[in-house]
């Protein structure tokens, strides 16, 4: 005859069995997704939070704004896979992304003791996913490109927390569209070429160097992205190569 299993062993085995059973049941529960009405309710709440305190500098309101924008970027990405936005709601997100990108004055990246601020990067993420949408109109493409260029000119600093690469990704999404308009890109490159020439035509002024350098850093990332992805925007790539050659 086999030896009896102690009662304590039975209890441990029973608990282990039930634990495995619970894990098994949980792993097969269907994923619950928000429906279109719930997603739009969330969009409305996040949109209100994204502009709360906009224009403040070095205040904790940055985190609410920045991560509301990041959550809206997730919603914009979801809309590409499972559409729920109508044209008016989409236009509202474009307006919001452009407003937040240009209006944010707290440009901190990583904040010691608090974590990531990163508002510029999160705005870039939102614009990137919006730029992939069938709702995007040519005039909105132009507004996005101009808003990114102006953010780089007006920031007063060279971004060091990866914001330039995130802005470049948004520009790549615009340039990679089948209906992409090269006009705003070419106008930007021409203006930046003039700014760069003026910078070195007289006495060096550090305040004029920073916005030129910030733009060139983002465009270097854009050039790498465009070369890697190929695409049909030969005019944009050619003009960008010419600009970078002049600026070296």
N, C-alpha and C positions, 0 to 999 in steps of 0.2 A: 504493500500500500504506500502511496505517496504521502509525504508529510503535508500537514494542513498549512494553508497560507494564513499568517496572522491577520487578525481583523484590521490592524493598522495598514497592512499591505493592501488589503482589499479596498480600503478607503482611498489610499493613494492612487491605486489603479483606476478606481472609479472617477476620481477627480481628473486624472490624466485623460481618460476616455472622453468625459464630458467636455474637457477643454479642447481636445482635438475635434470633437463634433461641432462645437461652437465655431471654431476657426473654419471648419469645412463649410458650414452653412453660410458664414459671413462672406467667404471668398466667392460665393456664387450668387450673392444678392445683386439684382440689376442696378446699374448706375442710374441714379435719379438726376435728370437734367432739368434745368429751369426751362419753362416754356417761353414763348415770345413775349407774352405780357410781363412775366416776371423779369426777364432780361431787360426789358425796356424800363421797368420800374427801377431796377438796379442802375441802369444807365442814367436815369434822371437824378438819382441820389448822388451818384459819383460825380456827375457834371456840376451839381451845385457845390459839392465839396472841393472840386478842382480849382475854383476861383476864390474860395474863401480866404481873405487876407492877401490876395494877390497884390504885389507891389511892396510888401513888407520885406525887410532885409534882416537876416540872422535871427529869425524867430522860429519857434517850433511848429508854427502853422505850415512850414515848408513840407513837413512829412505827410500831413493830411492831403495837401494839394498834389504832391509828387506821386504818392501811391494811389490816389484816386485816378490820376492820369494813367498810371501803369495798369490799373484794373480796367480802365476803359480800353487800353490797348489790347488786353485779353479779350474783351467783348468784340472789338473790331476784328480780331483774328477769328473768333468764333463765327462772326457773321459771314466770313469768307467760306466757311465749311457748312454752316447751317443758317442761312439767311433769316434775319428777323428785323433788320432796319429797313424803313422806307426812305425815300429820297430826302424828305425833310429832316428826318432824324440823322441821316448820314451827313447832310449839310451842317447840321448843328455841331456834330463832332469835328468836322473840318474847321469850322469857325473857332471852336473851343481849343483845339490843338494849336492853331496859329496864335490865338490870343494868349494862351498860357506860355507858349514858347517865347514870344516877344515881351510879354508883360512880367515875367518872373524876374525878380531882383535878387533872390537868394539862390546863388549859383553854386552853393557848396556841393561837393561830391560826397566823399565819405567824411562823416562828422564823428570825431573821437568821442566815445562814451555814449553815442546815440545811434550810430549806424549810417546807412545811406540816405542822403538827401536826393541827389541825382535827378533833379527836375528836368534838366535839359535832355538827359538821356531818355527819360520816360516819355517826354513829349515827342522825341524822335521816334520812339517805338510806336506810339500812336499814329503818327503821320505815315510811318512805313506800312502799317497794315491798311490804313485808309487808302494809301496810294495803290494798293493792289485791287481795289474794289471796282466793279463795273460801274458803280455810281459816279466815280470821279470824273469831273468835267475838265476840259482843257484849261479854263480860267482858274480852276482850283489847283491844277498842277503848277501854274505860274505863281499863284499865291504861296504855295508851299515852298517852292524854290526860293522865292524872294524872302520869305520869312526866315528860312534857314540862313541865307546869306546875311540878312540884317542882324540876326541873333549873334552871328560870329563877329560882325563888325562892332556891335554895341556891347558885347559882354565885358569888355575892359580887361580881359584876361585870356590866356591861352589855356584851353581845357586840358586837364591832366588825368582825369578819371575815366577815360574811354568815351567821353561824350562825342568826340570828333568822329570816331568809328561808327557810332550809333546814328549820328546825323548823316554820315555817308551812306549808311544802309537805307535810310529813307530816300535819299537822292537816287540811289541805285534802283529802288522800287519804282520811282517816277520815270527814270530814264529807260527802264526796261519794259515799259508798257508798249503795246502795239500802236497806241495812238499818242505816244509821247511827242511833245512839242519841244524841239531843241532850242527854240527862241530864248526862253528865260535863262537857260544855261549859258548860251553864247553871250547874251547881254551881260550876265554876271562875270564871265571870264574876261570880257573886254574891259569892264569897269575895274576889276581887280588888277589886270595888267597895268592900267593907268595908275592905280593907287601904288602899286609896287614900284613903278618907274619914278613917281613923284617922291616916294620915300627915300630913294637913293640919289636924288638929283641935287640935294643941298645938304645943309647941316643935318646930322642924324637926330631924329626926335623919337625917343623910346615910345611915346604915346601913340605915334603913328605906326610903329613897328608891330605892336601887339595885335591889332585887328587884321593886319595883312598876314601875319604868321598864323593866326587862328584859322583864317580862311584857307590858307595853303595847306595846313595840316589836314583839314577835312577833305579837301580836294585830292590830296595824295591818297587818302583812304578810298575815295571815290574812284580814282584812276585804277587802283589795284582791284577793286570790286568789278569794274567794267571790263578790265582785261581778263579777269577770271571767268566772268559769266558770258563774255562774247556779246551776242545780241546784234541788233541792227542799227544801233545808234553810232554809226561811224563818225558822223559830224561832231558829236559831243566828244567822243574819245580823241579825235584828231585835234580839236580846239584845246582840249585839256592838256594833251601832250605839248602843244605849242606854248601854252601858258606856263607849264612847269619848266620847260626848257629856258624860257625867258627869265624865270624867277630863281634859277639856280645860281 
